[in-house]
Amino acid sequence: MRQYLVAVYATVRRDAAIFVSYRFRSVTQILTVLFSMTMFYYVSKLVRPGVVGPHSDYFAYVVVGIVSLAILTAALNMSRLVQMELFAGTFERIVISPAGPVVGVVSLAVFPVLYAIVLAGVMLTAASVIFGFPIQVDEVPAALAVAGLGALAFTCIGLLFVACLLVFKSATGSSWVITALSILGGIYFPLRLFPVWIRWLSDVQPFTPSVDLLRHLLLGTPSIQPAWLELVKLGAFSAGLLPISAAVLWFAVHVSRRRGTLMEF
């Protein structure tokens, strides 16, 4: 376990060093966040009161949705990170390291998730100071735990896309999944607006309980289902997907080695 943690820490240090070498990246991302929040703040003025629940604050509703999407997307987008490693020719070091391919690939997602959480904190702070965003500060630690559990569930899905990338040399489906989940997870509008025949899709993926729990904790809005049940669903997604996705990724590495195409893209 110590060996794995050292490997993850070393990967995080490397990714952080590369990130800070681009000096204006954080500035541009924060400005993008501010512009996005400003747009949704004025869009919220057009939404009639009560459309998103008893608190009738669409701006708070959509800000938590965007924050959730940023954190969970960082965990899901692992195939893009592996693709960059293949382009740079450094993926072989990850595969042959003592940590192994599965832990090595998972470690690639740690820094993006941590950075997304920090950026989410900046976004919530700016929304609170500039736009009067109502946040329950005492529930922030619980919200971080929920965000971490949701990120773990999406990391498992991200491992499956990495396996597709290694075997088929393409993983374009991740962008489609992110788009679909942002709609079906209730990022921009309540799930009750969906037709009944498609609404069931919101209950069979981990994004909906993650977003709903974060809104419940940060805004105090009633959860769609009991909070304990949504926590159980998130935990079940993670516990069920983790061994499956790890086994699929290991098999994909094995197949690519046999073909001699592991480092090709």
C-alpha positions, -999 to +999 in steps of 0.1 A: +000+000+000+028+024+008+044+017-026+011+025-043+007+058-023+042+068-032+035+062-069+003+082-068+020+111-049+048+111-075+023+113-103+004+141-087+037+160-082+046+156-118+012+167-131+011+197-107+046+208-119+035+205-156+003+224-148+019+254-130+045+257-159+016+271-179+014+303-159-019+318-173-039+286-174-055+291-139-062+328-147-080+319-179-100+291-163-111+314-134-121+341-159-141+315-178-159+304-146-167+340-138-181+347-173-202+315-171-216+324-137-224+359-149-243+345-179-264+320-157-270+347-131-288+368-156-305+338-173-319+330-138-337+363-138-358+349-167-368+318-148-401+321-130-400+315-092-406+280-079-396+262-111-367+243-094-382+238-060-393+257-029-362+278-028-370+291-063-333+301-069-324+288-104-289+304-102-280+284-070-295+253-086-274+255-118-242+266-101-241+235-080-248+215-111-219+230-130-196+225-100-206+188-098-201+184-136-166+198-134-155+174-106-170+143-120-159+151-156-123+153-143-126+117-131-144+104-162-119+120-187-091+095-180-089+083-216-078+118-227-051+118-201-038+083-212-040+096-248-017+124-239+007+100-223+007+079-254+015+109-276+043+119-252+057+083-252+056+081-214+028+056-210+052+027-210+068+040-178+034+038-161+027+003-173+060-012-162+062+007-129+058-013-096+023+003-092+011-015-123-012-003-151-044+000-131-030+020-102-008+040-126-038+050-148-059+058-117-031+081-104-034+101-136-069+112-125-059+123-090-045+158-098-073+167-122-099+158-096-081+177-068-078+207-091-114+205-101-124+205-064-102+236-057-117+253-088-152+244-075-144+260-042-132+292-060-164+291-081-187+287-050-168+315-031-171+339-061-208+331-064-213+337-027-194+370-026-204+385-060-239+371-065-251+363-030-250+325-035-267+308-005-244+281+008-245+261+040-209+263+051-212+237+079-221+210+053-190+216+031-170+187+046-199+163+039-202+177+004-165+171-003-170+135+008-199+131-016-179+147-044-151+122-037-174+092-037-190+104-070-155+110-085-146+074-075-176+060-093-168+080-124-132+070-122-144+034-126-163+043-158-132+062-170-111+030-167-135+013-191-129+041-217-091+037-212-095+000-219-113+008-251-085+033-260-058+007-256-076-021-275-094-001-302-072+030-303-102+052-299-123+064-269-145+091-284-175+079-265-165+096-233-175+130-246-209+116-255-213+101-221-204+134-204-230+153-225-257+127-219-251+126-182-251+164-179-286+163-194-300+132-176-284+141-143-303+173-139-275+199-143-295+226-159-332+217-152-352+195-129-356+158-139-394+160-136-394+179-169-384+147-187-409+124-203-418+094-181-404+070-207-369+083-204-368+094-168-357+060-156-322+067-172-316+092-144-318+065-118-294+040-133-262+061-133-242+077-105-244+113-117-280+120-105-274+110-068-241+129-067-256+162-079-288+158-059-268+151-027-246+181-033-276+204-038-291+189-006-260+196+014-249+229+000-284+245-005-306+226+019-330+216-009-350+184-004-334+154-021-352+135-048-348+103-028-338+098+009-302+109+014-292+076+028-306+058-002-286+080-026-254+074-006-261+037-008-265+039-046-233+059-050-214+033-028-229+005-048-219+020-081-183+024-069-181-010-052-196-028-081-178-011-109-143-009-094-133-046-097-150-049-131-133-019-146-099-029-131-102-064-146-113-050-180-083-026-180-059-054-170-072-075-198-069-046-223-033-042-214-027-079-218-043-080-252-024-049-264+009-065-252+001-097-271-006-077-303+025-055-297+003-023-300+004-011-264+023+021-272+006+027-305-021+052-311 
